[in-house]
Amino acid sequence: MLWLVANDMLYFKVDDKTRRYYEDQWLEPFRYEKKDKQMTMSYYRATEKALEDGKIIIIWVEKSFSATLVAASDKKK
C-alpha cells in the first residue's frame, strides 16, 4: 500500500531510508488508538505544498513506491 487517507489527510508510506525526509519537514506519522494504546504506522502526512505542486508530489510518490517495494521484499524474506 503506497498511501492511506484518514480524517481527510493523505499519508505516504515510508521506510528507514525515506523517513528522515518527512521528519526533517516536521511531518507527523499516522497514529491511531487500539485498546487504549497509541499505535504508529509507517505512513507520514503529506504537506499542502506537495498536494498542490505536481513536481513535488511525483517525488513523494516515488519515495513511497520505493518504501513499499522494500517492505514487500522484506516480507518475502
N, C-alpha and C positions, 0 to 999 in steps of 0.2 A: 504494500500500500504506500503510495508516494506521498499522500497528504490526507488530512482529515479536516472536516468542518464541524465545529461545535460552537454553540452560542453565537452564531453569525460571524465566527472568526475562522480564518484559514491557517492551518498549521502544516509545516513541511517536515518530512522525515529527515532525521539527522543521524549521524554516527559519530564515533570518536574523532574522525578526521574533519568532519564538517561542523560539529557542534560549536567550536570556537568562533566561527564566522557569525553565528547568531548571538552568542553570548557577548561578543565584542560590540554588538549593537544594542545591548541591554534588553534583548528579547527574552520572553519567558517561555518555558516549556509548557506543554499541555498537562494539566493536572485535573484529577477528579477524586471524589471520595468513594471509598469502598469499605463498608463495615466500619465506619468512623475512622478510617485511615486515609491519609493523603497519599494518592498514587501519582507518580510522574511517568509520563511516556516519552519516548524519543522523537517527539514532534515539537517544533518551535513555531511560534506565531509569526506570520508574515506582516511586514510593515505596510502602511498605506502607500508609501512611495513605491514599493515593489509591485503592488497591485495596480498602480497607475502607469508604470513605466514598462513597456514591453521588453526592453533590453535587460532590465533588472530581473523581471520575472523569469526570463529564459535562464539566466544564471542560477536562480533559485531552484527552478525545476530540474536543471542538470545536476545540481548538488544533491537534491532529493532523490533523483533517479540513481545516482551513484551510491548513496547510502542504502537505498532499497536493494540494489544488487549485492552489496556487501552483506547485508543482513540475510538475504536469501542464500547466498553462498555459505555463510556460517551455519545456517540451519541444516544444509546438506551434509556438512562435515559431522 
